[in-house]
């Protein structure tokens, strides 16, 4: 599948994806991509986030591919089985965060995103994880990918694959995403 043949819904994690983050850049570069904007990025509610995502999927006129980062990955895993199977064709999940780890983010305890689901997702899924992600040990990410029925890509020492770890443009991610799309 080519990106022009799908609507790419970008799902940031806790705190949103600030200007310059690879998700914002992808939204600017890929004509069929858009960020799923939430009203509250700092005290997220799974129910509210899902209502927003379902509305975005309903608006879609092409097959949907989800691209998520951090808490967004966990959110996709939570909601996978209520998403319309006729529309959602796949999920590209970058740097899932381990919300089962107490104190992961001092200002948010994981809320209703805990526990992190560990069941197969009903669509093709690819997880990109880093060897030195401060928000998720690589072995935890490997376990999540296995549980979700996803392929796993070792991103090496890439931190949390965000601006702080030097991943504004993230060209390697764009190439990986292109390969994922070609398999859909």
N, C-alpha and C positions, 0 to 999 in steps of 0.2 A: 504494500500500500504506500502511496506517496502522500506527503504531508498535505498536498492540495486536495486529496480525496477524503480528508478527515478533518474534524474540528478537534483541535488540540486544546484541552482544558488544563491550565497550569494551576496547581494547588500548592501554595506556599505553606510553610509550617508556622509554628508559634512565633508571633511577632511580625509576620508578613515577610515579604522579600523586598528589601529597600531598593531604591534606584541603583542601577549598576549590577545588581544580582543577576546571575545567569538566567533566571526565570523571566525577569523583566526584559532582558536583552532578547531572549527567544520570542517573547510576545511581540517585540518590535520587528524581529527578522522574519518570523514565519507568518505569512499572511492569514493563515487559518487558525492561529493560536491566540488565546486570550487568557488573562489571569482571572481566576474565580475569586472575586473580591468578597471579603467578609466584613460585617459591621464591627466585629470585635476580634482582634488578633491577639489580645493580651489576656483575656479570660474566656477562651473559646468554649463553645458548647457544641457537642457533637450533633445534637438535634438541629440546632440553628444552621450549623455548617452544612448539614445534609440537605436541609430545605433549600439552601442557596444552590448547592451543587445539582440537585434534582431539577431545579428551575433552569439552570444553565444547560443541562442535558436535554431537557424538554425543548428548549429553544433551538437546539442543534438541528441542522438540516442535512448533515452528513454523519457517517459513523464517528463515534467519539473515541479519542485516545486520551487517557489521563496521564499527566506528568506531575509527580508530587515530590516534595522535599520535606525531610525531617518529620514533624508531626503530621504533615500532609500525607505521608506514606501510611502511617498508623490509621489515620482517618479513612483512607481508601480501603484498608483492610477491614475496618469496622463496617463500612457501608457497602462493601462489594456485593453482598447477596441481596441488597434491596435496589441496586441500580438496574435500570432496564437492560436486560441481556441482549435484546435485539439492537441496542444502540452502542453500548460500550464494548469496544473491540480489544482493548489492551490497556496496560498500565506500566509506565516507566517510572520506577521509584528510586530516587536518589537520596542517599544518606538517611535511612530510617533512624529515628531516635528511639532510645530505650526508656520508655516512660514507666516501665516496671521497676526501674532503678530509683530508689528513694532519693529525693533531693536533686534530681536531674537539673531542674531549673528552680532556684530558690523562690521565685515569685509565682510559680504555678506548679501544682502537685500532680498534674496529669488529668485531673477532673474525671469526666466520664469517658476519657480515652483509655483508661486503665481498667482492666488489664489489656495488654496488647494482644489482639487476636492471633491465634495460631491455627488457622484452618485454610485449606486451599482456596485460592481466589478463582472465580468462575470464568476468567478470561486470561489470555496470555499476559504474563507479568515478567518484568526484568528488574532486578535490584542491583544498584551500583552502591558499593560500600567501600569505605576507607579503612586502612589498617590502623590509623591513628585518630579516629573520630572521637572527640571528647564526649560526644553525646550517645555513642553506641560502640561497644567493643565489637571488633570484627567477628568474633565467634558468635555473638548474639545476632548480628546481622545475617550471618550465614544460617543460623537456626531459623530466623524469620523467613529468609528466602526459601529454605527447604519446606517449612510449614506452609508457606503460601503457594507452593508449587511453582516457584519462579526460577528463572536462570539467575545466576549470581556473577557479577563482574567485580573483580578486585581492582579498585582504583589506586592501589598503592598507598602511599603516605600523602593523602589529600585532605586531611583534616575533616571538617564537616561539609566540605564542598560548598562553601559560601564565600562571601566577600572577605571575611576575616582570614580564611585560609588561602586567599589569592585566587578565588574562582569567580571572577566577574564574568568574562566571556565564556569560559569553560569549553573550548573547542573540542576537547576529547569527548565531552558529554554530548555535544551536538553530533559528532561522528557515531558514537554509540547509539544515540537515539535514531539516527538515520538507518543503521543496521537493524535496530529493533523494528522500525516501521516497515522495512523491506520484508521482514518475516511475518507480518500480519496479513 
